[in-house]
Structures are given as structure tokens and as C-alpha cells.
Amino acid sequence: MPMRKRITRGARAPYGTLVAAATAALLATLVTPAGARTDPAAAGSVRESRPVHSYADAVRESVWVDTGLDGDGDGRADRVAVDVVRPREPAAAGRKIPVIMDASPYYACCGRGNESQRKTYDADGKPVQFPLYYDNYFVPRGYAFVAVDLAGTNRSDGCDDVGGRSDVRSAKAVVDWLNGRARGYTTRTGTAPARATGWSTGNVGMIGKSWDGTVANGVAATGVEGLKTIVPIGAISSWYDYFHSQGAPLYDANPSWLSDYVNSPGARARCGAVQDRIAAATPYSGDRTAAWSERDHVKDAHKVRASVFAVHGQQDLNVRAGQFGKWWDALAAHGVERKVWLSQTGHVDPFDFRRADWVRTLHRWFDHYLLGYDNGIDREPAADIERAPDRWTTDRHWPPRGTATTTLRPAPGAAAGPGVLGRAPAAPGSTATFTDDPALGELDWAARIDTATPEKAGFVTRPLSRDLRIAGSSRVTVTATPTTATAHLSAVLVDLGPATIRDYAAAGEGITTLAHRTCWGASTPGDSACFKETEARTADVAHTVVSRGWADLGTWADPRKGRPLTPGRAYTLTLDLAAADHVVPAGHRLALIVGGTDRDLLDPPSTTPTLTLDLARTRAELPLVGGAGAFARSTTGPAPATSAPNGLRPPSGLRPPGASMPPAAVAGPRLPGAGAAR
């Protein structure tokens, strides 16, 4: 789209341009942008911001904000680059506007979104392309969009420290600058000040997927004034739990390589010492150090003032759903206003699995929390849950009212094969034994559930007579006796029965990208608002993993520090399983599987232990909608027959039993360059 010619004094404007300008002015009086209201009571009559401002004529500028840190040790405070695009008309009329902000380490190294868009600049260094659609859609509606390069990345000073003080201060300083509490400059090294208080209301909403959403969580956990809402998508709430699970290492369990990956070439040359400090402070052993505490936002949930709209894929094997669950529960404990979408996808943005509904909902969310419009979104159901590909349900509260922790217990079966999962405790002395096999994982275990195999201990309910819904975070407590000084444990809940699911382990993690595009906002020659559409990529399966958790048995006495085990001694440990919302249909069975190394998701221990479970001292605590009564009703009476979809198979990229090649889609470490961590 060509740039619109501005009307200058003394020039005669084309008739169409005058009509367009008059229409925009009229609409601006009907749909008032933030900062223009003089009567607070009038906010209740406004329902939606409209695209009344010119995107082509928007102000595009770069500012460098002082973080107050000297992460690279060059003797001067680090400045982070802040690229701003905002409508020209409100400032010209003396009106102020709110800000939508995405602070990211990925704007230069890797790109954002399904199409890996990067920032671009003109010959004078002014921003041209802002990745994603936030600018195209919201700037015409009276918002500014701000894209922040975290310290050490793209055009910013300093060093990225992977979720530490530098990351959080990079973005918090910008919120402070937008509220007049921090210094900004027109250049990276100059002294000419840049101020936002002339055009910014100070109301900020942070949004972003993965690392970006993690930064939003971290800034909210500082309690910074002016941050009104955050929208974390597939985001981390505790960096420790990204690299470890209760002492057991996941992926490459040291974050220093990630710092090197996102740092700019200049930062790589000057930040080696920072990366060495990160590596030393975050040991592979899985011990919880002070560095991990610094990167834990859950413990600071009591400081959060902003509302939270969280989005997470229940089959996200990169930023696992436990990250969302712990954050959600902590926010709930402190009365934080919140909303959630839980999809069947892996690490995918809702713009790419539910686009039209997402943009409409996000628009209303920002209108309410940043513009103050009474559009009712705060009174709507708090949770949207994807039950099957593209089939969604809602709940007024999440977990739903009536959800109660229900204890299920494993017991030996009547014949060779799986044990029984029910309410009755096992007889004292009942045991089950398995030997860690790092070549096998959760889908192998589930596929062999009805066969006694040496690498797992499995326990199943009878076929259900009624649907049974799990909603929330589960825990599994085991008492296990190892034969070696080290042992890792996995606990997995599985829905045994045929289903069609999103193929979360395939390329796209549950979506297929199509060729045609749809447009969401206004475009310029250098920044298109049009993006490739997607559709659900599905698989017919015989079993579905509902939730999973892992732990190092050596943390049995102290979750912050592992220790060698004494072979032959029994240890009791509780594993936290990822948050989930899943309905096990009537006719299906619910399984609890306990194993050792979950291949490609958990690193194996240094030995190959055999573990014996004391079933009388082992239990699963599940958040069941309807509690123990619902479980009793679903496990009595006749069960309906189930019919299997044709061509049952594991999700693409996950191997069927007996296959020897590891699944490329979930093999770790999952580097950002492969699309998994972005």
C-alpha cells in the first residue's frame, strides 16, 4: 500500500482525502482513544476502539532507555533499544494513548511468529517492520506498540542473562520510561533526552510468546506501577523448571548456551564472562541455587498488580504446561484477575490455531484493561479449553467449581499385565518393579500398557461408564527402593482409548501452515498486516498422554539439593505433574504409569537402576471435577463400547513401539533456531 500524502499548509488536498480525514475525525469523537476522556463516567458507554488513525502516517522512532545496570562491564549504564510506532493524530490533538509492548531477545537472531519475522530499519536506522500484527492492528485503534530488544540483543547494550536481572530490568525500565520514571535518549550513546510522557498515558500491556511472555511474567512480578495487564503465551514462570524437573535435568540443563544464541555479535564478543557466571551459578546437578531463585517469578506472585491472560499448549514439550500451572495457582492464591486459554497444541501462538477468535478476544482484553472500556470481558468465562481439534468449551472458573483433589491408589492386578488404579489401597507388602531403560519413553509405555514389560509399572482403571474430567495440577507420591546410587523417575497419566488429536509432535506442533494469507490491520510497503493461514494437523491415536512429571529420587529429602541414594533403602518422593484439562471419555481407561527415564524428555541418571515401588505407600492425587463421587460414578455400571479411528498411530515424529530412531520433533535440546523455543 503506498504511503498516504499528508496535507500541508497552502496545498489543496484531493476531495477523497478531505472526506477520509473528516470521517476519521468524526469517528475519533465517537470512539474516544485513551487519554481523551474528560468525563470518567463516559467510559462505560464506549464498547470498542475502532481503526480511526492512519497507520501509514504513524510516528516511527527509536529510543534507548537507561536500565541502570552495567551488565557488560564497560563502565557505563546499559541502554536498551526501544522501537516505537504510534498514531500521529492523538499527539497532535494533545491526547495520550496506552502502550502494547513485546520485549524480546529474538528480534534480530531468530524472528517472531510462525513466519519468523525480524525487525527491519531504513537507511537512517528508523524502524520499518515491526514483527507480528500487534502494530498493524492496534496502532490504527489508538494504541502505541513498543518492541524492546532485551539487553545484549539486536541494538541494545549489555548482555542477555537468560531470565535474570538484566532480562527483567530491560523491560521494566521501559515501563518506567513510559511513566516518566526512567531516562530515555534519542541515540544509543548521545545525551539528547527522549520522553514519552507527552504521548503515553503510562498504561502498559505486555504480550509475547515463550521468552517474550516469560519477560512479561517477570516484569509483572516486580509490581511495577503502570503495567496494567500481561498476556504470556507458552511462557516460563520459573527458569529452573525449564531446565530441570525436581532435580532431574531436562534438555541441555545449563542456560549459558542460550545467552550466546540470542546475543548480538558485539555482545558475544564482550559477554563471555557473563555466560561463564551463568554456567557456574546454574549447575547441571539440578541443585536450586540463588541464580535459580532470581529467575523464579512464582515466588513473587504476591507482587503482581496486572491482570493476566495466559495461553498454553497442553502438549507443549518445550515450555511445559507445569510452567503455566504453578503460575496460575500462585496468582489465584493472591487474588490476581486472570483468564486462560488451554489448547491441544505444542508451542504455538493462538494467532496460529484460533486466529479470528484470538484477535477479537485480545482486542477486547486490551480495550478493557488499557483503555478502560466496560465491554464485559472481565465478567465472561475465565477459561477456554480445546477438547478436540478446533472444538472449544468454556468454564466460568478454572479449575471449575466442584473440582476436588481425589486420591487414587495403585494395586497389583489379578493377572499378568497392568495393575489396578482405584480408590482402595494396596495390601501392605504389595510391590511393582521396573528397570530404567533410557531407550524408551511415555508413548512406548502407554502402547505396552496391557503387557508386563520390564521398563515400567502400569496401573489402569476399568473402562469408564461415564466421562471423567481432570482439571488442574496432579501429584504422584511414590515410595521406591533403588538398586543404585542414582535414579530418575517419571510419572505419566494416560487416557487409554481412540481419539483424534492435534499432532503436537509433528512439524508445526499441531498446525499446518497454508499458502493463502489473511490480513489483520493496515499495511505499509515495509510492514504487511497479512499472514499465512493455518489449519489443524491431526493424528488418530490409541492413547493420549494427559499429564507428565519427572524427578530425581535423590531430592527426596530436600527439593533444593540432590544427594546419593543408598541401594536397598526405600525413599518417598512426590512428583508434580503438569497442569491439564482433559476429559477421559466413557469407554476409555485412565492409566498411571511410573517409569525411569522418559526418552527425549528427561536425561538419564549416571547408573541404570531397578526400582521397586511399595504400592501401599504410593498414590496419585488428581483434581477431578466432581471429586471422589465423580470417580465412583464413572467406575461403576456398564461401560459403552468404543470404536477406534482408522489407522491408529502415535503423533507424527513419535516412534511406534519397536522403532529405533528417536523422534526428531521432540528430541532435545530443542534449540530456538529449530522453532521450538520461540
C-alpha positions in Angstrom: 0.0 0.0 0.0 1.5 3.4 -1.0 2.2 5.9 1.7 -0.6 8.5 2.1 0.3 12.0 1.1 0.0 14.4 4.1 -1.9 17.7 3.6 0.5 20.7 4.1 -0.4 24.3 4.7 -1.2 26.0 1.5 -1.7 22.8 -0.5 -5.1 21.8 -1.9 -6.0 18.3 -0.8 -7.9 15.9 -3.0 -11.6 15.6 -2.2 -11.3 11.9 -1.2 -8.6 12.7 1.3 -10.7 15.5 2.9 -13.6 13.2 3.2 -11.4 10.5 4.8 -9.9 13.0 7.2 -13.4 14.3 8.2 -14.7 10.7 8.7 -11.7 9.9 10.9 -12.2 13.0 12.9 -15.9 12.2 13.4 -15.1 8.6 14.4 -12.5 9.8 16.8 -15.2 11.8 18.7 -17.4 8.7 18.8 -14.8 6.2 19.8 -12.5 8.0 22.1 -8.9 6.9 22.4 -7.4 6.6 25.9 -6.4 10.0 27.4 -9.1 11.9 25.5 -11.9 11.3 28.0 -12.8 14.2 30.2 -15.8 12.6 31.9 -14.8 9.3 33.6 -18.4 8.1 33.6 -18.4 8.2 29.8 -16.1 5.2 29.7 -19.0 2.9 30.4 -20.7 3.8 27.2 -17.7 3.0 25.0 -17.5 -0.6 23.9 -14.7 -0.9 21.3 -11.8 1.0 19.9 -12.0 1.5 16.1 -9.3 1.9 13.4 -9.7 5.7 13.0 -6.0 6.6 12.8 -3.6 6.4 9.9 -1.1 3.5 10.1 0.9 4.9 7.1 1.4 8.2 8.8 2.2 6.8 12.2 5.2 8.1 14.1 8.0 5.5 14.0 11.0 6.2 16.2 13.8 4.5 18.2 14.7 5.4 21.8 17.4 4.0 24.0 16.3 3.6 27.7 18.8 3.5 30.6 18.4 0.3 32.6 20.6 1.4 35.4 22.8 -1.8 35.0 26.2 -2.3 33.6 25.9 -6.0 32.6 28.8 -5.9 30.1 31.2 -4.1 32.5 32.1 -1.3 30.1 31.8 1.3 32.8 28.6 2.9 31.6 24.9 2.0 32.2 23.3 -0.2 29.6 20.7 1.2 27.3 18.1 -1.0 25.6 16.7 -0.2 22.2 13.0 0.6 22.1 11.3 0.8 18.7 8.0 2.7 18.9 5.2 3.0 16.4 2.2 5.2 17.4 -0.6 7.1 15.7 0.3 10.7 14.9 -3.2 12.1 15.4 -3.7 11.8 19.2 -0.4 13.6 20.0 -1.3 16.4 17.5 -4.6 16.8 19.3 -2.9 16.7 22.8 -4.3 13.3 23.7 -2.3 10.5 25.3 -2.5 6.8 24.4 -1.7 3.4 26.1 1.0 1.1 25.0 1.2 -2.6 24.0 4.7 -3.9 24.5 6.6 -7.0 23.4 10.1 -7.3 24.9 12.1 -10.0 23.2 15.6 -11.4 22.6 14.6 -12.7 19.2 14.1 -9.6 17.0 17.4 -10.0 15.2 18.7 -13.5 15.7 15.6 -15.6 15.1 12.5 -13.7 14.3 9.0 -13.7 15.8 5.9 -15.6 14.9 5.1 -18.5 12.6 6.9 -16.7 9.7 10.0 -15.7 11.8 9.7 -12.0 11.1 12.6 -9.8 12.2 12.7 -6.0 12.7 13.9 -4.0 9.7 15.2 -0.4 9.5 15.6 2.2 6.8 18.9 3.7 5.8 18.7 6.2 8.7 18.1 3.5 11.2 14.4 4.2 11.7 12.2 1.2 12.2 10.2 -0.1 9.2 8.9 -3.5 10.0 7.6 -4.5 13.4 7.2 -8.3 13.6 3.7 -9.8 14.1 0.4 -8.0 13.7 0.2 -6.0 17.0 1.3 -2.8 15.4 -0.8 -3.2 12.2 -4.0 -3.9 14.1 -3.8 -1.8 17.3 -2.0 1.4 16.2 -5.0 2.5 14.0 -7.1 1.8 17.0 -5.4 4.3 19.2 -2.6 2.3 20.8 1.2 2.6 20.6 3.2 -0.5 20.0 6.7 -0.8 21.6 9.2 -3.5 20.6 12.0 -3.8 23.1 15.4 -5.5 22.4 16.5 -7.2 25.6 19.9 -6.3 26.9 22.6 -7.8 24.7 20.3 -8.4 21.7 19.9 -6.6 18.4 20.7 -2.9 19.0 20.8 -2.9 22.9 23.8 -2.7 25.2 24.6 -5.2 27.9 24.4 -9.0 28.0 21.4 -11.3 28.0 21.3 -13.3 31.2 18.5 -15.8 30.4 15.7 -14.6 32.6 17.9 -12.9 35.3 18.0 -9.4 36.5 19.1 -8.0 33.1 16.2 -9.5 31.2 13.6 -8.2 33.7 15.2 -4.8 34.1 15.5 -4.4 30.3 11.7 -4.4 30.1 10.8 -2.8 33.5 12.9 0.2 32.7 10.8 0.8 29.6 7.6 0.6 31.6 9.2 3.2 33.9 10.2 5.4 31.0 6.7 5.3 29.6 5.6 6.6 33.0 8.3 9.3 33.3 10.4 7.4 35.9 13.4 6.4 33.7 15.6 8.2 31.3 15.5 7.7 27.6 17.7 9.1 24.8 17.3 9.7 21.1 20.5 7.8 20.3 22.5 4.8 21.8 25.4 6.9 23.1 24.1 10.5 23.0 22.7 12.8 25.7 19.6 14.2 24.0 16.7 13.1 26.1 13.6 11.3 24.7 10.4 11.5 26.7 7.2 9.5 26.5 5.1 11.4 28.9 3.9 13.8 26.2 2.1 11.0 24.4 1.8 8.0 26.8 -0.9 7.5 29.4 1.6 5.2 31.2 -0.9 2.3 30.9 1.1 -0.7 29.5 0.1 -4.2 28.4 2.9 -6.7 27.8 2.4 -9.6 25.5 4.6 -12.3 24.0 5.2 -15.9 23.3 7.8 -18.1 25.0 10.8 -16.0 26.2 8.8 -12.8 25.5 5.9 -13.9 27.7 8.4 -15.0 30.3 9.8 -11.5 30.5 6.2 -10.2 30.9 5.7 -12.6 33.8 9.0 -11.3 35.3 8.1 -7.7 35.0 4.6 -8.2 36.4 6.3 -10.0 39.4 8.1 -6.7 40.2 4.8 -5.0 40.8 5.9 -2.1 38.6 3.3 0.7 38.5 1.7 1.3 35.1 1.7 -2.3 33.9 -2.0 -3.0 33.7 -2.1 -6.4 32.1 0.1 -9.1 30.7 -0.6 -11.8 28.0 2.0 -14.6 28.4 1.8 -17.2 25.7 3.6 -20.5 26.3 5.7 -18.7 28.8 8.1 -19.7 31.6 7.3 -18.8 35.2 10.4 -20.5 36.7 13.6 -20.9 34.6 14.7 -23.7 36.9 11.7 -25.7 35.8 12.5 -25.1 32.2 15.9 -26.8 32.5 15.2 -29.2 35.4 12.3 -31.1 37.0 12.8 -31.7 40.7 16.5 -32.2 40.3 16.3 -34.2 37.1 17.9 -32.5 34.0 15.7 -31.7 31.0 17.3 -30.9 27.6 20.7 -29.1 27.9 20.4 -28.2 31.6 22.6 -25.1 31.5 21.3 -21.8 30.1 24.6 -20.2 29.1 24.4 -21.5 25.5 21.0 -19.8 25.2 22.5 -16.5 26.2 25.2 -16.9 23.5 22.5 -17.8 20.9 20.4 -14.7 21.3 23.2 -12.1 22.0 24.2 -9.8 19.1 27.6 -10.4 17.5 29.0 -7.5 19.6 27.6 -8.9 22.8 29.0 -12.3 22.1 32.4 -10.7 21.9 32.1 -9.0 25.3 29.8 -11.3 27.3 31.9 -14.4 27.8 32.4 -13.7 31.5 28.6 -13.3 32.0 28.0 -16.6 30.3 30.6 -18.3 32.5 29.0 -16.9 35.6 25.6 -18.2 34.4 27.0 -21.7 33.9 28.7 -21.7 37.3 25.6 -20.5 39.1 23.2 -23.0 37.4 24.8 -26.4 37.9 23.8 -29.4 35.8 23.3 -31.3 39.1 19.9 -29.7 39.4 20.6 -28.1 42.8 18.4 -25.0 43.3 20.9 -22.1 43.7 20.4 -18.4 44.3 20.6 -17.9 40.5 17.6 -20.0 40.0 15.7 -18.2 42.8 16.4 -14.9 40.9 14.8 -16.5 37.9 11.7 -17.7 39.7 8.7 -15.5 39.2 6.2 -17.7 41.0 7.6 -16.8 44.4 6.8 -13.1 43.7 3.3 -13.6 42.5 2.1 -11.7 45.5 3.6 -8.5 43.9 1.6 -8.8 40.7 -0.8 -5.9 40.2 -1.5 -6.5 36.5 -4.3 -8.8 35.2 -3.1 -11.9 33.4 -4.4 -13.6 30.2 -2.4 -16.8 29.9 -2.3 -19.1 26.9 -0.6 -22.5 26.9 -0.5 -25.7 24.9 -1.2 -28.7 27.0 1.2 -30.7 24.8 4.0 -28.1 24.8 7.1 -30.2 25.4 9.3 -27.2 25.3 7.8 -24.8 27.8 5.8 -27.5 29.6 2.3 -26.8 31.0 3.6 -27.1 34.5 5.0 -23.6 34.0 1.5 -22.3 33.5 0.0 -24.4 36.3 2.4 -23.2 39.0 2.0 -19.5 37.9 -1.8 -19.8 37.7 -2.1 -21.3 41.1 0.2 -18.7 42.7 -1.8 -15.9 41.1 -5.1 -17.4 42.3 -3.7 -17.6 45.8 -3.2 -13.8 45.7 -6.4 -12.8 44.0 -4.9 -11.7 40.7 -7.5 -11.2 38.0 -6.8 -13.8 35.2 -8.0 -15.6 32.2 -6.7 -18.7 30.3 -6.8 -20.5 27.0 -5.5 -24.1 27.0 -5.1 -25.7 23.6 -4.2 -29.2 22.4 -1.1 -27.8 20.6 2.5 -27.8 21.4 4.5 -24.5 21.5 2.1 -22.5 19.3 0.7 -18.9 19.3 -3.1 -18.7 19.4 -2.9 -16.4 16.3 -1.9 -19.7 14.5 -4.5 -22.1 16.0 -7.6 -19.9 16.6 -6.9 -16.7 14.7 -10.2 -14.8 14.4 -11.4 -15.6 17.9 -8.0 -14.7 19.3 -7.7 -11.3 17.7 -11.2 -10.4 18.7 -10.7 -11.5 22.3 -7.3 -9.8 22.6 -8.8 -6.6 21.2 -11.5 -6.6 23.8 -9.0 -7.5 26.6 -6.7 -4.6 25.8 -9.7 -2.2 25.3 -10.8 -3.1 28.8 -7.6 -3.1 30.7 -5.7 -0.3 28.8 -8.5 2.0 27.6 -10.9 1.3 30.5 -13.8 0.3 28.3 -16.6 -1.6 30.0 -17.1 -4.3 27.4 -17.8 -7.1 29.8 -14.8 -9.3 29.1 -13.9 -9.3 32.8 -17.3 -10.9 33.5 -17.1 -13.6 30.9 -15.9 -17.3 31.5 -12.3 -17.4 32.7 -11.2 -20.4 30.7 -11.4 -21.6 27.1 -10.3 -25.3 26.7 -9.7 -27.1 23.4 -11.4 -30.5 23.8 -10.6 -31.8 20.3 -9.0 -30.1 17.3 -10.9 -26.8 16.8 -13.6 -27.7 19.3 -13.6 -25.5 22.4 -15.6 -25.3 25.7 -15.6 -22.6 28.3 -15.7 -22.5 32.1 -16.7 -19.7 34.4 -13.8 -20.6 36.7 -10.7 -22.7 36.3 -10.4 -25.2 37.7 -14.2 -25.5 37.7 -16.1 -25.2 40.9 -16.6 -28.6 42.3 -13.1 -29.8 41.4 -11.6 -31.7 44.3 -8.4 -33.5 44.8 -9.1 -37.2 44.8 -6.6 -39.8 45.8 -6.3 -42.9 43.6 -4.1 -45.8 44.6 -2.3 -48.4 42.5 -2.6 -52.1 43.4 -1.5 -55.4 41.8 -3.7 -56.8 39.1 -5.4 -60.1 39.1 -3.3 -61.5 36.3 0.0 -60.8 34.4 -0.2 -57.3 32.9 -1.1 -53.9 34.4 -2.1 -53.3 38.0 -5.3 -51.7 39.1 -5.9 -48.0 39.7 -8.7 -47.3 42.1 -9.7 -45.9 45.4 -8.8 -48.9 47.5 -5.2 -49.1 48.9 -2.9 -52.0 48.1 -2.3 -54.6 50.7 0.8 -54.0 52.8 3.8 -55.6 51.1 2.5 -55.2 47.6 5.2 -54.1 45.1 5.9 -53.4 41.5 9.3 -53.4 39.9 10.8 -51.8 36.8 14.3 -51.2 35.4 15.2 -47.8 33.8 15.5 -48.1 30.1 16.6 -44.7 28.5 15.7 -46.0 25.1 12.0 -46.0 25.9 9.5 -43.3 26.8 6.0 -42.4 27.7 4.4 -43.5 24.4 6.2 -46.8 24.4 5.0 -47.4 27.9 1.4 -46.4 27.0 1.4 -48.6 23.9 2.5 -51.6 26.0 0.2 -50.9 29.0 -1.6 -54.2 28.8 1.7 -56.2 28.7 4.0 -56.8 31.6 7.3 -55.2 30.4 10.4 -54.5 32.5 10.8 -50.8 31.9 7.6 -49.6 33.6 4.9 -50.1 36.2 1.4 -49.5 34.9 -2.0 -49.3 36.6 -5.4 -48.8 34.9 -9.0 -48.3 35.9 -11.7 -50.4 34.4 -13.4 -48.9 31.3 -15.3 -45.9 32.4 -19.1 -45.8 32.4 -19.2 -42.0 32.4 -16.8 -39.3 31.3 -14.2 -38.3 33.9 -12.6 -34.9 33.8 -9.2 -33.9 35.2 -8.7 -30.2 35.6 -5.7 -28.7 37.3 -2.3 -30.0 38.6 -1.8 -33.6 39.8 0.7 -35.1 42.1 2.1 -38.6 42.4 3.8 -39.8 45.6 5.9 -42.9 45.3 7.9 -44.9 47.8 10.7 -46.5 45.8 13.7 -48.6 46.6 16.6 -48.3 44.1 19.4 -50.7 43.4 21.9 -47.9 42.6 23.1 -44.6 44.0 21.2 -42.5 41.4 17.7 -42.8 39.9 15.3 -40.7 37.9 11.5 -41.2 38.0 8.7 -40.3 35.5 5.0 -40.4 36.3 2.5 -40.2 33.4 -1.3 -40.0 33.3 -2.7 -41.6 30.1 -6.1 -41.7 28.5 -6.3 -45.2 27.0 -8.7 -45.2 24.1 -9.0 -44.0 20.5 -9.1 -40.3 19.7 -8.3 -37.7 17.1 -5.8 -35.2 18.5 -3.7 -32.3 17.3 -0.4 -33.9 16.0 1.7 -32.0 18.5 4.9 -33.8 17.8 4.9 -33.1 14.0 6.4 -30.1 12.4 4.2 -27.2 13.4 3.3 -28.9 16.7 -0.4 -29.2 15.8 -0.8 -26.8 12.9 -0.1 -26.9 9.2 0.8 -23.6 7.6 -1.2 -22.8 4.4 -0.2 -20.7 1.4 -3.0 -18.1 1.5 -3.0 -15.1 3.7 -5.5 -13.1 5.7 -4.9 -9.5 6.8 -5.2 -8.1 10.3 -4.9 -4.4 10.3 -3.3 -1.8 8.0 -0.2 -2.3 5.9 2.7 -0.3 4.5 5.2 -1.3 1.8 7.6 -2.3 4.5 5.2 -3.9 7.0 2.4 -6.1 5.8 -0.6 -7.0 8.0 -1.2 -10.2 6.0 -0.1 -13.6 7.4 -0.3 -17.1 6.2 -3.3 -19.0 7.5 -3.1 -22.3 9.3 -5.2 -25.4 9.9 -5.2 -28.1 12.5 -2.8 -31.0 11.8 -4.3 -34.1 13.4 -3.5 -37.7 14.2 -5.7 -40.7 15.1 -4.2 -42.3 18.2 -4.9 -45.2 20.5 -3.9 -43.4 23.7 -3.3 -39.8 24.8 -0.8 -38.5 27.4 -2.8 -36.3 29.7 0.0 -35.1 32.0 3.6 -35.9 33.0 6.1 -35.2 35.6 9.8 -36.1 36.4 12.1 -36.1 39.4 15.5 -37.1 40.7 14.9 -39.5 43.5 17.9 -38.0 45.2 15.9 -34.9 46.0 13.6 -36.9 48.3 14.7 -35.1 51.5 15.4 -31.7 50.1 13.8 -30.4 46.8 16.6 -27.9 46.5 19.5 -30.3 46.6 20.1 -33.9 45.5 22.2 -36.5 47.3 23.4 -40.0 46.6 21.0 -42.8 47.3 21.7 -45.9 49.4 20.9 -49.0 47.4 18.3 -51.1 49.1 16.8 -48.2 51.1 13.2 -47.0 50.5 12.7 -43.3 49.7 9.4 -41.4 49.4 9.1 -38.6 46.9 6.2 -36.6 45.4 6.3 -35.7 41.7 4.4 -32.6 40.5 2.6 -33.3 37.2 1.9 -30.6 34.6 -1.4 -28.8 34.8 -4.0 -30.2 32.4 -7.7 -30.2 31.5 -8.7 -33.4 29.9 -11.9 -35.5 29.7 -11.4 -39.2 29.7 -14.5 -40.4 27.8 -16.8 -43.2 28.8 -15.4 -46.5 27.5 -11.8 -45.4 27.9 -9.5 -46.3 30.8 -7.3 -44.0 32.8 -3.8 -45.2 33.4 -1.0 -44.2 35.8 2.5 -45.2 34.6 5.6 -44.9 36.6 8.9 -45.4 34.9 12.5 -44.2 34.8 14.0 -42.1 32.0 11.3 -40.6 29.7 13.2 -40.8 26.5 13.9 -37.4 24.7 12.3 -35.5 27.5 14.4 -36.4 30.5 18.2 -37.1 30.7 19.1 -40.5 32.2 20.9 -40.9 35.5 24.5 -42.0 35.7 23.5 -45.5 36.5 20.9 -48.0 35.4 18.7 -48.6 38.4 16.0 -51.1 39.1 13.3 -49.6 41.3 10.8 -51.4 43.5 7.6 -49.5 44.3 5.9 -50.0 47.7 2.3 -49.8 46.3 0.8 -49.4 49.8 2.7 -46.2 50.1 2.2 -44.9 46.5 -0.7 -42.7 45.4 -1.9 -40.3 42.8 -3.7 -37.1 43.8 -5.8 -35.9 40.9 -8.0 -32.8 40.5 -11.3 -34.4 39.4 -14.3 -32.4 38.5 -16.9 -33.8 40.9 -14.2 -35.3 43.2 -14.3 -38.8 44.6 -18.0 -39.0 43.8 -17.4 -38.5 40.1 -14.7 -41.2 40.1 -17.1 -43.6 41.8 -19.8 -43.0 39.3 -17.5 -43.3 36.3 -16.1 -46.7 37.6 -19.4 -48.4 38.3 -22.1 -49.6 35.9 -21.7 -50.8 32.3 -19.2 -49.1 30.0 -20.1 -48.3 26.4 -18.2 -49.9 23.6 -15.6 -47.7 21.8 -14.7 -47.7 18.2 -11.2 -47.0 17.1 -10.5 -44.4 14.4 -8.9 -45.9 11.3 -5.1 -46.1 11.1 -4.3 -45.6 14.7 -0.8 -44.3 15.2 1.3 -42.2 17.5 1.6 -38.5 16.8 3.9 -37.8 13.9 7.6 -37.8 14.8 6.9 -40.1 17.8 8.0 -43.6 17.1 5.7 -46.6 17.3 6.8 -49.5 19.6 9.9 -51.2 18.3 11.1 -48.4 16.1 14.7 -47.5 16.7 15.0 -43.9 15.5 14.3 -41.1 18.0 11.5 -38.6 17.2 13.1 -35.5 15.6 10.1 -33.4 16.7 10.7 -33.9 20.4 14.4 -34.7 20.7 16.3 -32.4 23.0 17.8 -30.0 23.3 15.2 -28.1 21.3 17.1 -25.0 20.1 15.3 -21.7 19.3 16.7 -22.0 15.8 14.6 -25.0 15.3 11.5 -23.0 16.2 10.8 -24.8 19.4 11.8 -22.2 21.9 10.4 -19.2 20.1 
